[in-house]
């Protein structure tokens, strides 16, 4: 029996109270720096049992301005920016080389919260990229050593063989180099925090870079 997509969509609920808690959020009490609030919200998401709260949507565009989006892992956030990593020759790496600007989106449905970040992207120094990679798991290193990200793949068997060889090398050489593996940082011009509300009076707090600090403001939902 085929599924009626529209009927399925209409049957779904947003922020089902059985699994979702919508906390109060007072934007007037928010800290002056967005990284501080992001850290609080990420910790809240972890405490609420949100699966994989450190994953985010990463949006880039190619040389012609055509957008693309995918889910990646956050590697850190501080005064230097929100960090993620990929191969420089991957699709997103090529996009960033042509247009070094990106947007990030975090969604934590367990709390009805979103965080949006956008701004120019900078490549971290190579030694920082290497340190970041080697601080991660053996699997992360094996994936980086497999390489050829976004290139055409001949077969699943070809991937299996390359991956097994990469895992073997990662276990044997935990400090192995992955030359194209690159750490990137989004240096935000704007960060938005969205707190959902059951009556649809959602709170949207924005931080905009202004001089050496941040200007806070509210947006209509």
C-alpha positions in Angstrom: 0.0 0.0 0.0 1.4 3.4 -1.0 1.8 6.2 1.5 -0.2 9.5 1.0 2.5 12.1 1.6 0.1 14.9 2.3 -2.0 12.9 4.7 1.2 11.8 6.5 2.4 15.4 6.8 -0.9 16.6 8.2 -0.8 13.8 10.8 2.5 15.0 12.3 2.7 17.3 15.2 5.3 20.0 16.0 6.7 20.0 19.5 4.5 17.2 20.8 4.3 17.8 24.6 4.9 14.1 25.2 8.5 14.5 24.0 9.1 18.3 23.9 9.6 20.8 26.7 9.4 24.5 25.6 11.3 26.4 28.3 10.9 30.1 29.0 13.5 32.4 27.5 14.0 35.9 28.6 16.1 37.7 25.9 16.7 40.6 28.3 18.8 38.3 30.5 20.8 36.9 27.6 24.6 37.3 27.9 26.5 39.9 25.8 28.3 37.3 23.7 26.5 34.8 21.5 29.0 32.0 22.2 28.1 32.1 25.9 24.4 31.7 25.1 25.1 29.0 22.6 27.1 27.1 25.1 24.2 27.3 27.6 21.7 26.1 25.0 23.9 23.3 23.8 24.3 22.1 27.4 20.5 22.3 27.8 20.1 20.2 24.7 22.4 17.6 26.0 20.6 17.5 29.3 17.3 17.2 27.5 18.5 14.1 25.7 18.5 15.7 22.3 20.2 13.2 19.9 23.4 14.5 18.3 23.0 18.1 19.4 26.4 19.0 18.1 25.4 18.4 14.5 24.4 21.3 12.3 23.2 22.1 8.8 26.0 23.8 6.7 24.8 25.9 3.7 27.3 27.0 1.0 27.0 28.1 -2.6 29.0 27.3 -5.7 30.7 29.8 -8.0 27.4 30.4 -9.8 25.6 31.2 -6.5 23.6 27.9 -6.4 23.0 26.9 -2.8 23.7 23.5 -1.2 23.2 22.2 2.3 24.3 19.2 4.3 24.7 18.1 8.0 28.1 18.2 9.6 29.6 18.2 13.1 30.5 21.3 15.0 34.2 21.1 16.1 34.1 24.2 18.4 32.9 27.7 18.9 34.8 30.6 20.4 35.9 34.2 19.6 37.5 32.9 16.4 34.3 31.5 15.1 32.2 28.3 14.7 34.5 25.5 13.4 33.9 22.5 11.2 36.2 20.4 9.0 36.2 18.7 5.6 38.5 17.9 2.7 39.5 21.0 0.7 38.6 19.2 -2.5 35.2 18.1 -1.4 32.1 19.9 -2.8 31.8 22.1 0.2 35.5 22.8 0.2 35.3 23.8 -3.5 32.3 26.0 -2.7 34.2 27.8 0.1 37.2 28.3 -2.1 35.0 30.1 -4.6 32.6 31.8 -2.2 34.1 31.9 1.4 30.7 32.6 3.1 28.4 30.1 4.9 25.4 29.7 7.1 24.9 27.2 9.9 21.7 25.9 11.4 21.2 24.0 14.7 17.8 22.5 15.6 17.0 21.0 18.9 13.4 19.9 18.7 13.4 18.5 22.3 13.4 22.1 23.5 11.9 23.8 20.4 15.1 25.8 19.8 17.1 26.8 16.8 20.4 28.7 16.4 21.4 30.2 13.1 24.9 31.5 12.3 26.1 33.2 9.1 29.2 35.0 8.0 32.5 34.8 6.1 34.6 31.6 6.4 38.3 31.5 7.1 40.7 28.5 6.8 42.4 27.7 10.1 46.2 27.4 10.2 47.3 23.9 9.0 48.7 23.0 12.5 45.4 23.7 14.1 43.6 21.5 11.5 46.1 18.6 12.2 45.7 19.0 15.9 41.9 19.0 15.6 41.9 15.8 13.5 44.3 13.9 15.7 42.3 14.8 18.8 39.3 13.0 17.4 38.5 9.3 17.1 40.3 6.6 15.1 37.2 6.5 12.9 37.4 10.2 12.2 41.0 9.7 11.1 40.2 6.7 9.0 37.4 8.7 7.3 39.8 11.5 6.6 42.5 9.1 5.3 39.9 7.4 3.0 39.8 10.7 1.1 38.3 11.4 -2.3 35.3 13.0 -0.8 32.5 14.0 -3.3 34.3 12.2 -6.2 32.4 9.6 -8.2 32.5 6.1 -6.7 32.6 3.1 -8.9 31.1 0.6 -6.4 30.4 0.0 -2.7 33.1 -2.7 -2.8 35.7 -0.1 -3.9 34.7 2.1 -0.9 34.9 -0.9 1.5 38.4 -1.8 0.4 39.6 1.8 0.6 38.0 2.3 4.0 39.4 -0.9 5.5 42.9 0.2 4.3 42.4 3.6 5.9 41.2 2.0 9.2 44.3 -0.2 9.3 46.5 2.8 8.7 44.7 4.9 11.3 45.2 2.2 14.0 48.9 1.7 12.9 49.7 5.4 12.5 47.5 7.5 14.9 49.5 10.7 13.8 49.1 10.0 10.0 48.6 13.1 7.9 45.5 13.7 5.8 46.9 16.6 3.6 43.6 17.9 2.2 41.7 17.7 5.6 41.0 21.3 6.5 39.6 23.1 9.5 37.2 26.0 8.7 35.8 28.7 10.9 32.6 30.7 10.2 33.2 34.2 11.7 29.7 35.3 12.3 28.2 38.6 11.3 24.9 37.5 12.7 23.7 34.9 15.2 20.0 34.2 15.9 18.5 32.3 18.8 15.0 31.0 18.3 12.9 29.8 21.2 9.6 28.1 20.2 6.3 28.9 22.0 3.2 26.8 22.2 1.0 29.9 21.3 3.3 30.6 18.4 4.7 33.7 20.1 8.2 32.5 19.3 11.2 34.6 20.7 13.9 35.5 18.2 17.0 37.1 19.6 19.7 38.3 17.2 23.3 39.3 17.8 24.9 41.4 15.1 28.6 42.1 14.9 29.2 45.8 15.7 32.8 47.0 16.0 34.5 44.9 18.6 31.2 43.7 20.2 27.7 42.7 19.5 24.4 44.5 19.2 21.3 42.6 20.3 17.8 42.9 18.9 14.5 41.1 18.5 12.7 39.9 15.4 9.0 39.2 14.8 8.4 35.5 14.6 
